[in-house]
């Protein structure tokens, strides 16, 4: 009896540890978000336990869990034809609208890159499958969701190269004609790490004189755009807000850039951008100076963190930190001028909020038309909760507004 009582108490403590998380009252449906966090955080902890036991890479375990619970085959419906294919060797899932009673006509096209920290996620996940088929149906469009390679098997620039090569192949007269896509109405889009890839690819395609067909617009959903400052106001404000913790974002960046996960604490302390790191860092930091780029309302009372001394070897170990293909926010003004009209979704309770806001400001200064769609009750990943039993009101609102913008601008 005593053993059962002790066990019940321990289970209650564990349940309370995972279930209860203090959240701002302004966040959308906080108890529902606590429930989601209680389901995902133990998987993260178990993944690192498995890794520490030498049994598996933590992201491999998480990918296995996702594939076991969320993957869907290419299931067509009366209004959307779904197929799996590849473009220049890069796997993709294609969603083609098939409206009844209409003659063959040219459609909008959307090239989409899913999120997941360059290590997780898939076009075959139920949430992305539902999102893409709904966009195809609502826009009478063809949505191509790209399955770029993931860490730990792939590291930067592999994911970027996959995204770019797939884009170049899709943006050919041959492929666009195959899917009846209007070459003047193609968008590139993505969320989180996928927003990073979309922004980087949009810059490169815009600058590529050998690419006759360009993206008409880009739509970036809470994108990750830089890894030089982990102490922006949104990082300081939302470091412990699910579903993306500040320390986890640093870990995702390290995995993407091929760095040692033990460097997380150094990144979080901004040791890689200390004042003794040299002129390259100084020039890059000027492009992410949030005291100049963010409206005062978002700066709040937070202060920049500029350590006097840092680890000079960090930049040698992580050269991707200064590579615009990995950090599109660091692009020069001349490159920013070339990108198409832009939609950026940001959420108040998201560590990546300021990345999107700063990029919007830099694009506007370069003369690009920008729409920033900000959600005061939003959190990272909220648009993925526009469907199903765990639907959030902010998820549905953000998804509807995303589709509305594409309808009006693509």
SVG drawing of the C-alpha trace seen along z (x, -y; Angstrom):
<svg xmlns="http://www.w3.org/2000/svg" viewBox="-19 -53 59 55">
<polyline fill="none" stroke="black" stroke-width="0.4" points="0.0,0.0 2.8,-2.4 4.5,-1.6 1.3,-2.4 0.9,-5.7 4.5,-6.7 4.1,-5.8 0.9,-7.8 2.6,-10.8 5.6,-10.6 3.3,-10.3 1.3,-13.3 4.5,-15.3 5.6,-14.3 2.2,-15.1 2.3,-18.5 5.8,-19.1 4.8,-18.5 1.3,-19.8 1.6,-23.1 3.7,-25.8 3.1,-29.5 2.1,-31.3 1.1,-34.9 -2.6,-35.6 -2.5,-37.1 -1.5,-33.9 -4.2,-32.0 -5.9,-29.2 -3.0,-28.7 -4.3,-25.4 -4.5,-23.9 -1.0,-25.0 0.1,-23.5 -1.4,-20.2 0.5,-20.2 3.7,-21.1 3.1,-18.3 2.9,-15.8 6.0,-17.1 8.4,-18.0 8.7,-14.4 9.6,-13.2 12.4,-15.8 13.7,-14.7 13.5,-11.0 15.3,-11.8 18.3,-13.2 18.2,-10.4 18.5,-7.9 21.3,-10.0 23.2,-10.1 22.9,-6.3 24.6,-6.1 21.6,-4.5 20.6,-7.1 21.0,-10.7 18.2,-12.7 16.8,-14.0 16.6,-10.5 14.5,-9.4 12.2,-12.4 11.9,-11.8 10.9,-8.2 8.3,-9.3 6.8,-11.8 6.8,-9.2 5.1,-6.7 2.2,-9.0 1.8,-11.7 2.8,-10.6 0.2,-10.3 0.4,-8.7 -0.5,-10.7 -4.3,-10.5 -6.3,-12.4 -9.8,-13.8 -12.4,-14.9 -11.0,-18.5 -7.3,-17.9 -5.0,-15.4 -2.0,-14.4 1.1,-12.7 4.7,-12.1 7.5,-12.9 10.9,-14.6 12.6,-17.6 16.3,-17.4 16.5,-14.4 14.7,-16.2 11.6,-14.5 8.3,-16.5 4.6,-16.1 2.4,-17.9 -1.2,-19.1 -3.1,-20.0 -6.6,-21.5 -9.1,-19.7 -12.2,-21.9 -15.1,-20.1 -16.9,-21.6 -14.0,-23.9 -11.9,-23.7 -8.1,-23.4 -6.6,-26.7 -3.4,-28.1 -3.3,-28.0 -1.3,-29.7 1.7,-27.9 3.1,-27.7 6.5,-26.1 6.5,-25.3 9.2,-24.4 8.1,-22.9 9.5,-23.8 11.2,-21.6 14.5,-23.2 16.1,-21.7 16.0,-18.4 12.4,-17.4 9.1,-17.8 7.9,-16.5 5.5,-17.3 3.9,-14.0 3.0,-15.1 -0.7,-15.3 -0.6,-19.1 1.4,-20.0 -0.6,-17.7 -3.8,-19.3 -2.4,-22.8 -1.1,-22.3 -4.2,-20.6 -6.4,-23.4 -4.2,-26.1 -4.4,-24.2 -8.2,-24.0 -8.8,-27.6 -6.5,-29.2 -7.2,-26.8 -3.5,-26.3 -0.7,-23.7 1.2,-23.5 4.6,-21.7 5.8,-20.9 9.5,-20.1 11.1,-17.2 14.6,-18.6 17.2,-16.5 17.3,-16.7 19.9,-16.7 21.7,-14.8 22.4,-13.1 22.5,-16.5 23.9,-19.9 24.2,-23.3 24.3,-23.9 22.6,-20.6 19.1,-21.7 19.6,-25.0 21.0,-23.3 18.0,-21.0 15.6,-23.9 17.4,-25.8 17.8,-23.0 14.2,-22.0 13.1,-25.6 15.2,-26.0 13.7,-22.8 10.2,-23.8 10.7,-27.3 11.2,-25.9 8.7,-26.2 8.6,-22.4 7.6,-21.7 5.2,-24.6 3.5,-23.5 3.3,-20.0 1.2,-21.1 -0.6,-24.0 1.0,-26.6 1.1,-30.2 4.8,-31.2 3.9,-34.7 2.0,-33.6 4.4,-31.4 5.0,-32.0 7.7,-30.7 6.6,-30.1 7.7,-28.3 7.4,-28.3 10.1,-28.5 13.2,-26.8 11.2,-26.4 10.7,-30.2 14.5,-30.5 14.9,-28.4 12.2,-30.3 13.8,-33.6 17.3,-32.4 16.0,-30.8 14.0,-33.9 17.1,-36.0 19.2,-33.7 16.5,-33.2 15.9,-37.0 19.7,-37.6 20.2,-34.7 20.3,-36.2 20.2,-32.7 16.7,-32.1 14.1,-33.6 11.2,-32.7 11.1,-34.3 8.9,-34.1 6.2,-36.7 5.9,-36.9 7.3,-35.3 5.3,-34.4 7.4,-33.8 5.7,-32.3 7.5,-33.1 10.9,-32.6 14.3,-31.9 16.6,-34.4 19.7,-34.9 21.8,-33.2 24.0,-36.0 21.8,-37.4 20.0,-35.1 19.1,-38.0 16.7,-40.0 13.7,-41.2 11.6,-38.3 14.3,-35.8 14.4,-37.4 10.6,-37.7 9.7,-34.2 12.7,-32.0 10.5,-29.6 7.3,-29.7 6.3,-26.6 6.4,-25.2 9.9,-26.6 12.2,-27.2 15.2,-29.6 17.7,-26.8 16.1,-24.5 16.4,-27.1 20.1,-27.4 20.4,-23.6 18.6,-23.5 21.0,-26.1 24.0,-24.2 22.7,-21.0 22.0,-22.8 25.5,-24.5 27.3,-21.3 28.4,-22.6 28.9,-20.8 25.7,-20.9 27.8,-21.8 28.1,-25.3 24.5,-26.0 25.4,-28.0 28.0,-30.0 25.4,-31.0 22.8,-31.9 25.4,-34.2 26.2,-35.8 29.8,-34.8 30.1,-34.4 29.3,-38.1 31.5,-39.5 33.2,-42.9 36.6,-41.2 35.4,-39.0 36.6,-41.4 35.2,-43.6 33.2,-40.8 31.0,-40.4 30.7,-44.1 29.5,-44.6 27.0,-41.7 25.7,-43.0 24.8,-46.3 22.3,-44.4 20.5,-42.9 20.7,-46.0 17.3,-45.6 17.6,-48.9 17.4,-50.5 15.2,-48.0 12.4,-47.2 9.6,-49.6 9.9,-50.8 6.8,-48.9 8.6,-45.6 11.9,-46.6 10.0,-47.1 12.6,-47.6 15.1,-45.0 18.8,-45.8 21.2,-44.5 23.8,-41.9 27.3,-42.6 29.9,-40.6 33.4,-42.2 35.2,-38.9 34.0,-35.8 35.4,-32.6 37.4,-33.5 37.2,-29.9 33.4,-30.0 33.4,-31.6 36.0,-29.1 33.8,-26.3 30.6,-27.8 31.3,-29.8 27.7,-29.5 26.8,-32.1 27.9,-34.8 26.6,-33.1 23.6,-34.8 22.4,-31.4 21.9,-30.4 21.1,-33.8 19.1,-35.8 18.7,-38.7 22.4,-39.4 22.0,-40.1 23.3,-43.3 20.8,-46.0 21.4,-45.4 20.3,-41.8 17.2,-42.8 16.1,-45.2 15.7,-42.3 13.4,-40.1 9.6,-40.0 6.8,-41.5 6.8,-39.9 4.3,-38.7 5.8,-38.0 3.8,-36.5 5.0,-37.1 3.7,-36.1 4.1,-38.0 4.9,-34.9 7.7,-33.5 11.4,-33.7 11.6,-34.3 9.3,-37.3 12.0,-39.9 13.8,-38.0 10.6,-38.5 10.1,-42.1 13.7,-43.1 13.6,-41.5 10.4,-43.3 12.0,-46.6 15.2,-45.9 13.1,-44.9 11.0,-48.1 14.2,-50.2 15.3,-48.5 12.1,-49.5 10.3,-46.1 6.5,-46.0 6.0,-44.3 3.0,-43.1 3.7,-42.2 0.9,-40.2 1.4,-40.1 -0.6,-38.1 -0.7,-39.4 -2.0,-36.1 0.1,-34.0 2.9,-31.5 5.5,-29.7 3.9,-27.1 0.4,-28.3 -0.6,-28.1 -0.1,-24.3 -3.0,-24.2 -5.6,-25.5 -7.1,-22.0 -8.2,-19.1 -9.2,-18.5 -6.3,-20.7 -7.4,-23.7 -6.5,-27.1 -8.5,-30.2 -5.2,-32.0 -4.2,-29.1 -7.4,-29.3 -7.2,-33.1 -3.6,-33.2 -4.2,-30.5 -7.2,-32.3 -5.3,-35.6 -2.3,-33.8 -4.6,-32.4 -6.3,-35.8 -3.0,-37.5 -2.0,-35.0 -5.4,-35.3 -4.9,-39.1 -1.3,-39.2 -0.5,-36.0"/>
</svg>
